[in-house]
Amino acid sequence: MKTRDSTEEVFQAVREKIHEAAKQKPNFIALPEYFSVPGFIEKFSSAHEIFEKTHASTIEFLREVSAELPDTYIVGGTFIEKSQNTFFNTCTIWKDGKLLGSYRKRNPVSVETKMGIGKGNKPFVLSTEFGKMGLLICADIFDTETVKQTISLGAETIFLPVASLSTHPDVKGHPLSEKIASENGVFIAKIGNVRSNAWGGRTAVIAPWGVIKEAPLTLSDFVLTVDLDMQRLKAYRAEISKGFSTPQ
């Protein structure tokens, strides 16, 4: 997703792409980290400023688009929420206009902590008719314990909203995601945004046996759709649980 300069532009673009994706009748549609923040978070002075500008409208937007697509799970990117005077970077899951659950980023990066964003403290996995889905947010993927706890709850697919902050390093491929997917037998759906000077947040879906598909290196909105082979994943997990060499 390309970053934009106003929430109105963001919501219009996201709604168009969600409905474009919906024509393929997906079970899940996922959005990037901080998708509704105009530009990028570094241009704001505090988490409170972002919260005031985006929180209420983002919640309402996610509720509306979820109600418009009642058979689809919406992984609502992330937004800043407030709880007992603490701000969190939070991802929400919606279906048929209803909030099913939420997850707070457990490892905010330095620019976030300087803005006043706190640390979440609980993993999140949701059982669905399509398997167990877990949530991580951006830098959570770098923390071994955070990843381990999510996987230990049975996650088969991990949705990973990310954002290309100006501090984000340019990365070739998805080496860490590929390693985690391979060693633990999980799919990782990485959903990002793009700016001209940072490509680290490139969208991709990674299987234990390699990258299935990734977005092109272009400054444009892009709907990336994949079919996840849950039977192949089940066989893969059975093999690694026996301690055998992983199947190819």
The 8 nearest C-alpha neighbors of each residue, nearest first, counted from 0:
[[1, 220, 192, 193, 221, 219, 2, 191],
 [0, 2, 193, 219, 220, 192, 218, 3],
 [3, 1, 38, 0, 193, 192, 194, 37],
 [4, 2, 38, 37, 5, 9, 8, 1],
 [3, 5, 37, 38, 2, 6, 8, 9],
 [6, 4, 37, 7, 8, 3, 9, 38],
 [5, 7, 9, 8, 37, 35, 10, 36],
 [8, 6, 5, 10, 9, 11, 12, 4],
 [7, 9, 11, 5, 6, 10, 12, 3],
 [10, 8, 6, 12, 7, 11, 35, 13],
 [11, 9, 13, 7, 12, 8, 14, 6],
 [10, 12, 8, 14, 9, 13, 7, 15],
 [13, 11, 15, 9, 10, 14, 8, 16],
 [14, 12, 10, 16, 15, 11, 17, 9],
 [13, 15, 17, 11, 16, 12, 10, 18],
 [16, 14, 12, 18, 13, 17, 19, 11],
 [15, 17, 19, 13, 18, 14, 20, 12],
 [18, 16, 20, 14, 19, 15, 13, 21],
 [17, 19, 21, 20, 15, 16, 14, 22],
 [18, 20, 16, 17, 21, 22, 15, 23],
 [19, 21, 17, 18, 22, 23, 16, 222],
 [20, 22, 18, 24, 23, 19, 17, 25],
 [21, 23, 24, 20, 19, 18, 25, 17],
 [22, 24, 21, 25, 20, 19, 224, 18],
 [25, 23, 21, 22, 26, 20, 71, 70],
 [26, 24, 27, 23, 21, 71, 28, 20],
 [25, 27, 71, 72, 24, 28, 70, 129],
 [28, 26, 72, 25, 71, 73, 29, 74],
 [27, 29, 73, 74, 72, 25, 30, 26],
 [30, 28, 74, 73, 75, 76, 27, 190],
 [29, 31, 76, 75, 190, 74, 160, 34],
 [32, 30, 76, 160, 191, 190, 34, 161],
 [31, 33, 77, 160, 161, 76, 162, 34],
 [34, 32, 77, 78, 36, 35, 31, 76],
 [33, 35, 31, 32, 36, 76, 77, 30],
 [36, 34, 33, 6, 9, 37, 57, 53],
 [35, 37, 33, 34, 39, 38, 53, 6],
 [38, 36, 4, 5, 3, 6, 39, 35],
 [37, 39, 4, 3, 2, 36, 40, 5],
 [40, 38, 41, 37, 36, 42, 164, 2],
 [39, 41, 42, 43, 36, 38, 49, 164],
 [42, 40, 43, 39, 110, 44, 164, 165],
 [41, 43, 40, 39, 44, 38, 37, 45],
 [44, 42, 41, 40, 45, 48, 49, 46],
 [43, 45, 42, 48, 114, 46, 41, 47],
 [46, 44, 114, 47, 48, 43, 115, 49],
 [45, 47, 114, 49, 48, 115, 50, 116],
 [46, 48, 50, 45, 49, 51, 86, 115],
 [47, 49, 51, 45, 46, 50, 52, 44],
 [50, 48, 52, 46, 51, 47, 53, 45],
 [51, 49, 47, 54, 48, 53, 79, 52],
 [50, 52, 48, 49, 53, 47, 54, 55],
 [53, 51, 49, 50, 48, 54, 55, 56],
 [52, 54, 50, 56, 51, 57, 49, 55],
 [55, 53, 50, 57, 56, 51, 58, 79],
 [56, 54, 58, 57, 53, 59, 51, 52],
 [55, 57, 59, 58, 54, 53, 60, 52],
 [58, 56, 60, 54, 59, 55, 53, 61],
 [59, 57, 61, 55, 60, 56, 62, 54],
 [58, 60, 62, 56, 57, 61, 63, 55],
 [59, 61, 57, 63, 62, 58, 56, 64],
 [62, 60, 58, 64, 63, 59, 65, 57],
 [61, 63, 96, 59, 65, 60, 64, 58],
 [64, 62, 60, 66, 65, 61, 59, 67],
 [65, 63, 67, 61, 66, 62, 60, 68],
 [64, 66, 96, 68, 62, 95, 67, 63],
 [67, 65, 96, 95, 63, 69, 64, 68],
 [66, 68, 64, 65, 69, 63, 95, 96],
 [69, 67, 65, 66, 70, 71, 64, 95],
 [70, 95, 68, 66, 71, 94, 67, 65],
 [69, 71, 68, 95, 72, 94, 26, 65],
 [72, 70, 26, 27, 69, 68, 94, 73],
 [71, 73, 27, 94, 93, 26, 28, 74],
 [74, 72, 93, 28, 75, 92, 29, 27],
 [75, 73, 29, 92, 76, 28, 91, 30],
 [74, 76, 91, 30, 73, 92, 90, 77],
 [75, 77, 30, 31, 32, 90, 160, 74],
 [78, 76, 90, 32, 33, 89, 75, 88],
 [77, 79, 33, 89, 88, 80, 54, 90],
 [80, 78, 88, 87, 50, 89, 54, 86],
 [81, 79, 87, 86, 78, 50, 89, 88],
 [80, 82, 86, 85, 84, 87, 83, 79],
 [81, 83, 85, 84, 86, 80, 87, 117],
 [82, 84, 85, 81, 86, 80, 87, 117],
 [85, 83, 82, 81, 86, 47, 80, 87],
 [86, 84, 82, 83, 81, 117, 87, 116],
 [85, 87, 81, 116, 80, 117, 82, 79],
 [88, 86, 116, 80, 117, 79, 89, 103],
 [87, 89, 79, 104, 103, 78, 77, 80],
 [90, 88, 103, 77, 78, 102, 87, 79],
 [89, 91, 77, 102, 101, 76, 75, 103],
 [90, 92, 101, 75, 100, 74, 102, 89],
 [93, 91, 74, 100, 99, 73, 98, 75],
 [94, 92, 98, 73, 97, 99, 72, 65],
 [93, 95, 72, 97, 96, 65, 69, 71],
 [96, 94, 69, 66, 65, 97, 68, 70],
 [95, 97, 66, 65, 62, 94, 63, 93],
 [98, 96, 94, 93, 95, 99, 62, 65],
 [97, 99, 93, 100, 92, 94, 96, 91],
 [100, 98, 93, 92, 97, 94, 101, 91],
 [101, 99, 92, 98, 91, 102, 93, 125],
 [100, 102, 91, 90, 92, 89, 103, 99],
 [101, 103, 90, 89, 123, 91, 104, 134],
 [104, 102, 89, 119, 88, 87, 105, 90],
 [105, 103, 119, 88, 136, 106, 89, 118],
 [104, 106, 119, 118, 120, 103, 107, 139],
 [105, 107, 139, 104, 138, 118, 108, 142],
 [108, 106, 111, 105, 104, 112, 118, 109],
 [107, 109, 111, 110, 106, 112, 138, 113],
 [108, 110, 112, 111, 113, 107, 114, 106],
 [109, 111, 113, 108, 112, 114, 41, 107],
 [112, 110, 114, 109, 113, 108, 116, 107],
 [111, 113, 116, 115, 109, 114, 110, 107],
 [114, 112, 110, 111, 115, 109, 116, 45],
 [115, 113, 45, 111, 46, 112, 116, 110],
 [114, 116, 112, 113, 46, 117, 111, 45],
 [117, 115, 86, 112, 87, 111, 114, 46],
 [116, 118, 87, 86, 85, 115, 112, 119],
 [119, 117, 105, 106, 104, 120, 107, 87],
 [118, 120, 105, 103, 104, 121, 117, 87],
 [119, 121, 105, 118, 122, 103, 104, 145],
 [122, 120, 119, 123, 102, 103, 105, 145],
 [123, 121, 149, 148, 124, 120, 145, 102],
 [122, 124, 133, 134, 102, 149, 121, 125],
 [123, 125, 133, 132, 154, 131, 152, 134],
 [124, 126, 132, 131, 127, 133, 123, 154],
 [127, 125, 131, 130, 132, 124, 128, 129],
 [128, 126, 129, 130, 131, 125, 132, 72],
 [127, 129, 130, 126, 131, 26, 125, 132],
 [130, 128, 127, 131, 26, 126, 229, 132],
 [131, 129, 127, 128, 126, 132, 155, 156],
 [130, 132, 126, 154, 155, 125, 127, 153],
 [133, 131, 156, 154, 125, 124, 157, 155],
 [132, 134, 124, 157, 154, 123, 156, 158],
 [133, 135, 158, 157, 123, 159, 124, 136],
 [134, 136, 159, 139, 158, 137, 140, 133],
 [137, 135, 159, 160, 139, 104, 138, 161],
 [136, 138, 161, 139, 160, 159, 140, 135],
 [139, 137, 140, 141, 106, 136, 107, 108],
 [140, 138, 106, 141, 142, 137, 136, 135],
 [139, 141, 138, 142, 137, 146, 135, 136],
 [142, 140, 139, 138, 143, 175, 146, 137],
 [143, 141, 145, 139, 140, 144, 146, 138],
 [142, 144, 146, 145, 147, 141, 140, 139],
 [145, 143, 147, 146, 142, 148, 149, 141],
 [144, 146, 148, 142, 147, 143, 139, 149],
 [145, 147, 143, 149, 144, 148, 140, 150],
 [148, 146, 144, 150, 145, 149, 151, 143],
 [147, 149, 151, 145, 150, 146, 144, 122],
 [150, 148, 146, 152, 122, 151, 147, 154],
 [149, 151, 154, 147, 152, 153, 148, 146],
 [152, 150, 148, 153, 149, 147, 154, 146],
 [153, 151, 150, 149, 154, 148, 124, 123],
 [152, 154, 151, 150, 155, 131, 149, 124],
 [155, 153, 131, 150, 133, 132, 156, 152],
 [154, 156, 185, 131, 132, 153, 186, 130],
 [155, 157, 186, 132, 185, 154, 187, 133],
 [158, 156, 133, 187, 134, 132, 188, 186],
 [157, 159, 188, 134, 187, 189, 133, 135],
 [158, 160, 189, 135, 136, 188, 190, 137],
 [161, 159, 31, 32, 190, 136, 76, 189],
 [162, 160, 137, 32, 191, 31, 200, 190],
 [163, 161, 32, 191, 200, 192, 164, 31],
 [164, 162, 200, 197, 167, 199, 193, 192],
 [163, 165, 167, 166, 162, 39, 197, 41],
 [164, 166, 167, 163, 197, 196, 41, 168],
 [165, 167, 164, 168, 163, 197, 110, 169],
 [168, 166, 164, 165, 163, 199, 169, 197],
 [169, 167, 199, 170, 166, 197, 198, 165],
 [168, 170, 199, 198, 197, 167, 171, 200],
 [171, 169, 199, 168, 172, 198, 173, 174],
 [172, 170, 173, 169, 174, 199, 198, 168],
 [171, 173, 174, 170, 210, 201, 177, 199],
 [172, 174, 176, 175, 177, 171, 170, 210],
 [175, 173, 177, 176, 172, 178, 171, 170],
 [176, 174, 178, 177, 173, 179, 140, 141],
 [175, 177, 179, 178, 173, 174, 180, 187],
 [176, 178, 174, 180, 175, 179, 173, 181],
 [177, 179, 175, 181, 176, 180, 182, 174],
 [180, 178, 176, 182, 181, 177, 183, 175],
 [181, 179, 207, 185, 177, 184, 183, 178],
 [182, 180, 207, 178, 179, 184, 183, 177],
 [181, 183, 179, 180, 184, 178, 207, 239],
 [184, 182, 180, 181, 185, 179, 236, 150],
 [183, 185, 236, 180, 207, 181, 182, 235],
 [186, 184, 180, 155, 156, 183, 207, 187],
 [185, 187, 156, 206, 205, 180, 157, 155],
 [188, 186, 157, 205, 204, 156, 158, 189],
 [189, 187, 204, 158, 159, 157, 203, 190],
 [188, 190, 159, 203, 202, 160, 204, 187],
 [191, 189, 202, 160, 31, 161, 159, 30],
 [192, 190, 31, 161, 200, 202, 162, 201],
 [191, 193, 0, 162, 1, 200, 163, 31],
 [194, 192, 1, 163, 0, 218, 198, 2],
 [193, 195, 196, 197, 218, 1, 2, 163],
 [194, 196, 197, 218, 193, 198, 217, 1],
 [195, 197, 194, 198, 165, 193, 163, 169],
 [198, 196, 194, 163, 199, 195, 169, 165],
 [197, 199, 200, 169, 201, 193, 163, 196],
 [200, 198, 169, 170, 201, 197, 168, 163],
 [199, 201, 163, 191, 162, 198, 161, 192],
 [202, 200, 191, 199, 198, 203, 214, 192],
 [201, 203, 190, 191, 189, 214, 213, 200],
 [204, 202, 213, 189, 212, 214, 188, 205],
 [205, 203, 188, 212, 211, 187, 189, 210],
 [204, 206, 210, 187, 211, 186, 209, 177],
 [207, 205, 186, 209, 208, 210, 180, 211],
 [206, 208, 181, 180, 184, 209, 185, 186],
 [209, 207, 206, 247, 181, 210, 205, 180],
 [210, 208, 206, 207, 205, 211, 177, 181],
 [209, 211, 205, 212, 206, 204, 177, 203],
 [212, 210, 205, 204, 209, 206, 213, 203],
 [211, 213, 204, 210, 203, 214, 225, 205],
 [214, 212, 203, 202, 204, 215, 211, 223],
 [213, 215, 202, 203, 223, 201, 216, 221],
 [216, 214, 217, 213, 201, 221, 202, 218],
 [217, 215, 214, 218, 198, 201, 193, 219],
 [216, 218, 215, 219, 193, 214, 220, 195],
 [219, 217, 1, 193, 194, 195, 216, 220],
 [220, 218, 1, 217, 221, 0, 193, 216],
 [219, 221, 0, 1, 222, 218, 16, 12],
 [220, 222, 223, 219, 0, 214, 16, 215],
 [223, 221, 224, 20, 16, 220, 19, 214],
 [222, 224, 221, 214, 225, 213, 212, 203],
 [225, 223, 222, 226, 20, 25, 212, 23],
 [226, 224, 227, 223, 212, 211, 204, 25],
 [225, 227, 228, 224, 25, 229, 211, 26],
 [226, 228, 229, 225, 186, 206, 232, 231],
 [229, 227, 231, 230, 232, 226, 233, 206],
 [228, 230, 232, 231, 227, 233, 130, 129],
 [231, 229, 233, 232, 228, 234, 235, 227],
 [230, 232, 234, 233, 228, 229, 235, 236],
 [231, 233, 229, 235, 230, 234, 236, 228],
 [232, 234, 230, 236, 231, 235, 229, 237],
 [235, 233, 237, 231, 232, 236, 230, 238],
 [236, 234, 232, 238, 237, 233, 231, 246],
 [235, 237, 233, 239, 184, 238, 234, 240],
 [238, 236, 234, 240, 235, 239, 233, 241],
 [239, 237, 235, 241, 236, 240, 243, 245],
 [238, 240, 242, 236, 241, 243, 237, 245],
 [239, 241, 237, 242, 238, 236, 243, 235],
 [242, 240, 239, 238, 243, 237, 236, 244],
 [241, 243, 239, 240, 244, 238, 245, 237],
 [244, 242, 241, 239, 238, 245, 240, 246],
 [245, 243, 246, 242, 239, 238, 241, 247],
 [244, 246, 239, 243, 238, 247, 235, 181],
 [247, 245, 235, 244, 238, 208, 239, 234],
 [246, 208, 245, 235, 207, 244, 209, 181]]
